Amino acid sequence: MVCIRKATVDDLLAMQTCNLFCLPENYQMKYYLYHILSWPQLLYVAEDYNGKIVGYVLAKMEEETTECHGHITSLAVLRTHRKLGLATKLMTAAQNAMEQVYGAEYVSLHVRKSNRAAFNLYTETLGYKIHDVEAKYYADGEDAYDMRKQLKGKKHHHHHHHHHGGGCCSADLKADEKPGSAETKTE
Amino acid sequence: MASKFGLAGGIPERRVRPIWDAVDSRQFKNALKLSTALLSKYPNSPYALALKALILERMGKNEEALSVCLNAKEILCTNDSNVFVDDLTLSTLQIVFQRLDHLELATSCYEYACTKYPNNLEVMMGLFSCYVREYSFVKQQQIAIKMYKIAGEERFLLWAVCSIQLQVCCGNGGGKLFQLAEGLLKKHIASHGLHEPEALSVYISLLEQQCKFGDALEILCGKLGSLMMIEVDKLRLQGRLLARAGDYVAAADVFQKVLVLCPDDWECFLQYLGCLLEDGSIFIKDSDPIHPLKSTECKNFQISEELFDSRMSQAVDFVRKLMVEANDNSARCPYLAHLEIERRKLLFGKGDADKVVEDLMQYFIRFGHLACFTSDVERFLEVLDYNKKSEFLKKLVKECVGSVSGPTKELGQSITVFKIQNSIGDLFALPVNDLEDIAVRMIEMFCKNLPLSKELDVQESMHGEELLSLACNVLVQLFWRTRDLGYLLESIMILEFGLAIRRYVWQYKILLVHLYSYWSSLPLAYERYKSLDVKNILLETVSPHILPQMVASPLWADLSDLLREYLKFMDDHFRESADLTFLAYRHRNYSKVIEFVQFKERLQRSSHYLMAKIEAPILQLKQNSNNIDEVECILESLRCGTHPLELSNEIRSKSLTFNEDLKLRPWWTPTSDKNYLLGPFEGVSSCPRENTHNQIKQTEENVVKTVEKRSLLPRMIYLSIYSASESVKENLEANGALVDSKLSLELKILLERYTKILDFSFQDAVELVLGFSSGQKPFEAPSPDLIDWMNFAVFLNAWNLNSHEIKFSDTDPSSTSTWNLVNIMFRKYVTETIRCTGPVVSSPGSHLPFLVQLVTEPLAWHVLIIHSCIRSLHPSGRKKKKGGSVDQSNTQLLHEMQNSIQSLCDTIEMVTRWLKEQLNTPDDEKVEALFSSILRNGRNDGPGKVFNILESSSSLVKDVEVGARILEAVQSWSPAGVVRNIITGQRSLLSDFLKLCELKLKSLQTVRLQL
């Protein structure tokens, strides 16, 4: 009874509310906007009936490295809507889009070492593997697992040629990425 | 013009790099030194100047930065061919101009460069981005077309098309422009095809907006359709287009395909059902995302009974197939689809309510333990009558008792039963004792299930967390019915207990914010609000929980912080949003460009934002109201109050947006201007749930009025101060030089507008206040309305000083002048309010905020008017020359003012006495009295049962395994501390208000001395 659909800019209000209720960290609005305006195909929301947003996934493409890959920035599902497989559905939607729209070869994410529930979801349900450990990744000093999952890496249909430079915008946003690329939490 | 290799703005890069590095590492002083050195070598280089300006701006030297920038611009815009111009120079200047809020200067630099170097794409893109930042959609379109003509690139064409769509959606362009855009795209596709999925989306949306659904379908199903990479996205779009074209049969087929691929997609199922019933209303997009029109509530069935039957059985078969095929145990959609079909049948008059109840039970057995169950089934319960609902509830209770599932599932189901009971309005019909039992059972259940959460870490939600919010709701209802403070205290107690165990539960905090606010412990409410850590866009959606209470409070420093933080976020966003729009253009996410611009407009029209924008200057005026010079400075910065006035003028033409998520509010205050607890309990019929929709509409209308009304205040204050001083001068100057009658007239017009907002004509309003003061009009309970009327009376008096239009009959001794009228009104309202208000500790929802507003707003404005008169009577330096002789009419005025000052002092002293009485009672005494309300001491009824359970929980948890963290939290929890915090919060609020009153008194005494 939940529709997993691409996020619109208007969904941002509800997504941030989800974020407040699910995660200890709260991202700057700029950060959400940066994602949705750059990779709109990679943002999904879980919409319950009456339009209530009960979960979301925020992801992006890393295009600077040689291997084109996606990265899951944030995943949240409201407590009231846990145990319904929504996190899995949201993740699958984002992963498929990375593969089909952008031709990503693999997808990465960070997860708190202590977040067992999320860790289990990633390893057992979604097939992620530990790639590395990043010491003191989070603001509070906790370590993160750097996890990866190989995608089929289908040849992608088109590629964006982004025109960076000119205007201070992209530079400013880049600076914000580090504190933002943080948390995932599900059950 | 060119960017030559190794050159930056025409200067060798090695000379510039150290400056860049210094700026990057924020060593601005050093950067400035280096830049000065560079300028000595290249004094006429626009880039060197632009760099210097950039550094100056970062150092906060805005004026210097602007002058350097202007210098650079001047050099840049000469015809001197030696001047080097490149995109780096232009974009650097652009950044600085933008930060200095002079976008237009940056635009004109680019415009110049474009004429100087025609056909240079880089510069043209820069100019395009300038127009994007200015939201100049027409100019955007023109430059994009130029670029398209030069380069023939698809993206430039799409930039132009987007700009056209924006003219229609967000500007004042007519729908005809769509044809132009369509023509451009068609021509391009014929020769070059299309290469980007987003371009296809734009093309289709363009056709859809013109209702050319057939054409859109043709494109989607043709060669270009392959651009859509994700199959279900394509199918969903295809289904929608078919439905909108009226081909419901084909559309239903497509939606069936989607449902096979995504069996849990509820939205799609509704669309499928809509198509079967040939009802297209679900496909019309809502313009208002926060209050979605319940398109599925539409009962407008246009098909025959026969067709209805066959279509419904078709749907039943399909859903059955889905259920069999879906091996996904968590997919709720097929089960709810079943229910939805039954519901539609009921609405069509061919249903069977028993069947609905039966299906609901099936759904409960499968999903009843989930937190989402109740909201899932709400729409189905709505179509049942009260008896059927009760039958369902009884069955649930029976099912619950009989089920043998694990403890978590059992807990989940039990919570669901409570929620359903609440949802069908059953709780409002229960007698007090039964209701109390329910609260007791909830708390027992919570405590009993604590061991389930022993393994969870602190950030994880606990099992049964909802029980405490539910119990709180019940206890508040008990308080509403009985007015027994004990229940209110218990409702707070359990939430604080919950927070002691897990401090992250936002639901508890929001409830506490409202409970503490209601009980005049606003500082404590604010503390709980702060612990929510509200930031970013949540300031827009969550701060309405606290802001209205703060506006009517003496907590000025905190209010000021709140307003500043919120306005800063919004204004920063508006400044940055244009940059972000350009990001979407660059990434070729054309549909997002339009969404994003619309989103920005939605925030700009936010009612909450407008409210904050007007409350910020009003707060400043209040904070400085004891100093007329300061007030005048503030008014000057508001362009004599005309600035907020413009806001008021615009407000009717804007359709405001309401972005607060009202579902987060507690039941007793569904909107910020409604609190059921302030009125008496009126039985089942007053169940607030039923009235929510009307209440929201009412509030939205009120908000518009309030913003409009409040925006008039600064200008009225300005005109009143002016009018007061003019009236004195008029009397002073022999034969009365001409008073600026224009301003007096303006004040009258504003007074008329003000009364119109209050739904009165000016004349009726005048009569009403005259009636108030002469006692003909009876005193009503204090309300925000009365503050408006006091404001009106105060400004009316100021206007009358000059116009003398309000005449008094000599026969009525109580009101001989508008001065006297105002005095009487203040005295009367304060006396009556204090008379009917007990001490705050025993009177939740007390009239304290009313008194605060009365003293800090209308009374403060009135004192300013007196101040202004006196200042004009005794202009500094002229005091003695006049020899102290004031003429006849000023003697009269002097007399009036002496009376007024005395009367105001008396009025304020009444308030201070009332405050001191309460502050003089020792806290310990209050704590003890309050605490005793929940101690049972052998009593059998009344509050205390719930508290008893909490008290015994600490000994209870010793015997069961709850984990060290919970054990410690429960054992160290102090109920007395909760009571003490409430009292401390109240004390701090009262003493803050006392301080304000005393300052006002002191200021009045100073004024008196000047007489």
Chai-1 contact restraints between the chains, C-beta under 6 A:
chainA,res_idxA,chainB,res_idxB,connection_type,confidence,min_distance_angstrom,max_distance_angstrom,comment,restraint_id
A,M1,B,W266,contact,1.0,0.0,6.0,A-B,restraint_1
A,M1,B,R332,contact,1.0,0.0,6.0,A-B,restraint_2
A,M1,B,C333,contact,1.0,0.0,6.0,A-B,restraint_3
A,M1,B,L336,contact,1.0,0.0,6.0,A-B,restraint_4
A,V2,B,D264,contact,1.0,0.0,6.0,A-B,restraint_5
A,C3,B,D265,contact,1.0,0.0,6.0,A-B,restraint_6
A,C3,B,W266,contact,1.0,0.0,6.0,A-B,restraint_7
A,C3,B,E267,contact,1.0,0.0,6.0,A-B,restraint_8
A,T8,B,E595,contact,1.0,0.0,6.0,A-B,restraint_9
A,V9,B,E595,contact,1.0,0.0,6.0,A-B,restraint_10
A,V9,B,F596,contact,1.0,0.0,6.0,A-B,restraint_11
A,V9,B,F599,contact,1.0,0.0,6.0,A-B,restraint_12
A,D10,B,P289,contact,1.0,0.0,6.0,A-B,restraint_13
A,L13,B,I537,contact,1.0,0.0,6.0,A-B,restraint_14
A,L13,B,T541,contact,1.0,0.0,6.0,A-B,restraint_15
A,Q16,B,I537,contact,1.0,0.0,6.0,A-B,restraint_16
A,Q16,B,L538,contact,1.0,0.0,6.0,A-B,restraint_17
A,L20,B,L538,contact,1.0,0.0,6.0,A-B,restraint_18
A,F21,B,W506,contact,1.0,0.0,6.0,A-B,restraint_19
A,P24,B,Q459,contact,1.0,0.0,6.0,A-B,restraint_20
A,N26,B,K535,contact,1.0,0.0,6.0,A-B,restraint_21
A,Q28,B,N536,contact,1.0,0.0,6.0,A-B,restraint_22
A,M29,B,N536,contact,1.0,0.0,6.0,A-B,restraint_23
A,M29,B,I537,contact,1.0,0.0,6.0,A-B,restraint_24
A,L33,B,L580,contact,1.0,0.0,6.0,A-B,restraint_25
A,L37,B,L580,contact,1.0,0.0,6.0,A-B,restraint_26
A,L37,B,L583,contact,1.0,0.0,6.0,A-B,restraint_27
A,L37,B,A584,contact,1.0,0.0,6.0,A-B,restraint_28
A,L37,B,N589,contact,1.0,0.0,6.0,A-B,restraint_29
A,L37,B,K592,contact,1.0,0.0,6.0,A-B,restraint_30
A,S38,B,H587,contact,1.0,0.0,6.0,A-B,restraint_31
A,P40,B,N589,contact,1.0,0.0,6.0,A-B,restraint_32
A,P40,B,K592,contact,1.0,0.0,6.0,A-B,restraint_33
A,Y49,B,W266,contact,1.0,0.0,6.0,A-B,restraint_34
A,G51,B,P292,contact,1.0,0.0,6.0,A-B,restraint_35
A,R79,B,S461,contact,1.0,0.0,6.0,A-B,restraint_36
A,T80,B,A371,contact,1.0,0.0,6.0,A-B,restraint_37
A,T80,B,C372,contact,1.0,0.0,6.0,A-B,restraint_38
A,H81,B,C372,contact,1.0,0.0,6.0,A-B,restraint_39
A,L84,B,S330,contact,1.0,0.0,6.0,A-B,restraint_40
A,G85,B,S330,contact,1.0,0.0,6.0,A-B,restraint_41
A,Q100,B,M229,contact,1.0,0.0,6.0,A-B,restraint_42
A,V101,B,M229,contact,1.0,0.0,6.0,A-B,restraint_43
A,H157,B,M229,contact,1.0,0.0,6.0,A-B,restraint_44
A,H162,B,H587,contact,1.0,0.0,6.0,A-B,restraint_45
A,H163,B,R586,contact,1.0,0.0,6.0,A-B,restraint_46
A,G166,B,S91,contact,1.0,0.0,6.0,A-B,restraint_47
A,C168,B,I95,contact,1.0,0.0,6.0,A-B,restraint_48
A,C169,B,D579,contact,1.0,0.0,6.0,A-B,restraint_49
A,C169,B,L583,contact,1.0,0.0,6.0,A-B,restraint_50
